[in-house]
Amino acid sequence: MTLETIYPKLIAKITEPVYDIRDLVVVDENYDDVDSDEFDVFETDEYNFLIYVTERVQDVLGEEKMLQLVARLEQHSAFENFFAPEHDMYGVKCEMDEETIAREIVALIEEELV
C-alpha cells in the first residue's frame, strides 16, 4: 500500500512529493556520538530513539495541532519515556523499530487532521 492510501488526509495537504515515511517523520536510533554535542540532551540509556517531525508536516498541522500531537505522544502506551525539548523533536524509549514508530506517529498525525 502506498502512503497516499494509508494517510490520505495528510498526503493530500502536502504540496511536495512524498516518497518515503522519512519524508514525514524521521526516526533514528539514539547512540553515543562522541564527536558531537548536538543531541547530548537525549541520554542513550533513557531514550533509544530520536524523532523529528519534518517541516512539511509541521506546516500542515500548525502550532496548535503540533502541541496536541506532543500531548498524545506523551500519553502513548508504547513509549516508556517521552521527552520533547522542542515541538518537533522528541526522544523516546520504545521496543518498536524505527519504521513502526514512524508509522504509529504518522497515524496519529492523520487522526489529528479530522
C-alpha positions as CSV (number, residue, x, y, z in Angstrom):
1,M,0.0,0.0,0.0
2,T,1.2,3.5,-0.8
3,L,1.4,6.4,1.7
4,E,-1.4,8.1,-0.2
5,T,-3.6,5.2,0.5
6,I,-2.7,4.8,4.2
7,Y,-2.6,8.5,5.1
8,P,-4.8,10.2,2.5
9,K,-5.7,13.4,4.5
10,L,-2.0,14.2,5.3
11,I,-0.6,13.4,1.9
12,A,-3.3,15.5,0.2
13,K,-2.3,18.6,2.2
14,I,1.5,18.3,1.3
15,T,2.5,20.0,-1.9
16,E,5.9,18.5,-2.2
17,P,6.4,14.9,-3.4
18,V,6.4,12.3,-0.6
19,Y,8.4,9.1,-1.4
20,D,9.0,7.5,2.0
21,I,7.7,7.7,5.5
22,R,11.0,9.5,6.4
23,D,9.8,12.4,4.3
24,L,7.1,12.9,7.1
25,V,8.7,11.7,10.3
26,V,12.4,10.8,10.8
27,V,13.1,8.2,13.4
28,D,16.7,7.3,14.2
29,E,18.3,5.1,16.8
30,N,19.9,7.2,19.6
31,Y,23.6,6.3,20.1
32,D,26.5,7.9,21.8
33,D,28.2,10.2,19.3
34,V,31.5,11.2,21.0
35,D,32.2,13.7,18.1
36,S,29.0,15.7,18.6
37,D,27.4,17.6,21.4
38,E,24.3,18.2,19.2
39,F,22.0,15.7,20.9
40,D,23.5,15.3,24.3
41,V,20.1,16.2,25.8
42,F,18.9,12.7,24.9
43,E,20.8,10.2,27.1
44,T,21.1,6.9,25.3
45,D,20.1,4.8,28.4
46,E,16.8,6.8,28.7
47,Y,15.9,7.4,25.1
48,N,16.8,4.8,22.5
49,F,15.2,6.7,19.5
50,L,15.2,10.3,18.3
51,I,12.2,11.5,16.4
52,Y,11.9,14.6,14.2
53,V,8.6,15.7,12.6
54,T,9.6,17.3,9.2
55,E,8.8,20.8,8.3
56,R,6.3,19.8,5.6
57,V,4.2,18.0,8.3
58,Q,4.6,20.9,10.8
59,D,3.3,23.3,8.1
60,V,0.2,21.1,7.5
61,L,-0.5,20.7,11.3
62,G,0.3,24.2,12.5
63,E,1.4,25.0,16.0
64,E,-1.8,24.1,17.9
65,K,-2.1,20.6,16.4
66,M,1.7,20.0,16.9
67,L,1.2,20.7,20.6
68,Q,-1.8,18.3,20.6
69,L,0.4,15.7,18.9
70,V,3.1,16.1,21.7
71,A,0.4,15.6,24.3
72,R,-0.9,12.4,22.6
73,L,2.7,11.1,22.3
74,E,3.3,11.7,26.0
75,Q,0.3,9.5,26.8
76,H,1.1,6.8,24.2
77,S,1.5,3.4,25.9
78,A,4.3,2.2,23.6
79,F,6.7,4.9,24.9
80,E,8.3,4.1,28.2
81,N,9.9,7.5,28.2
82,F,8.9,10.5,26.2
83,F,10.8,13.8,26.1
84,A,10.0,16.8,23.9
85,P,12.5,19.6,24.3
86,E,11.0,21.1,21.1
87,H,7.6,20.8,19.5
88,D,9.2,18.9,16.5
89,M,11.9,16.8,18.1
90,Y,11.4,14.0,20.6
91,G,13.3,11.3,22.5
92,V,11.6,8.1,23.3
93,K,12.3,4.7,24.9
94,C,10.4,2.1,22.9
95,E,10.6,-1.5,21.9
96,M,9.3,-0.9,18.4
97,D,11.6,-0.5,15.4
98,E,12.2,2.8,13.5
99,E,9.6,2.2,10.8
100,T,6.9,1.0,13.2
101,I,7.4,4.1,15.4
102,A,7.3,6.4,12.3
103,R,4.1,4.7,11.1
104,E,2.5,5.0,14.5
105,I,3.3,8.7,14.7
106,V,2.1,9.4,11.2
107,A,-1.2,7.5,12.0
108,L,-1.7,9.9,15.0
109,I,-1.0,12.9,12.7
110,E,-3.6,11.6,10.2
111,E,-6.1,11.4,13.1
112,E,-5.3,15.0,14.1
113,L,-6.4,16.1,10.6
114,V,-10.1,15.0,11.2
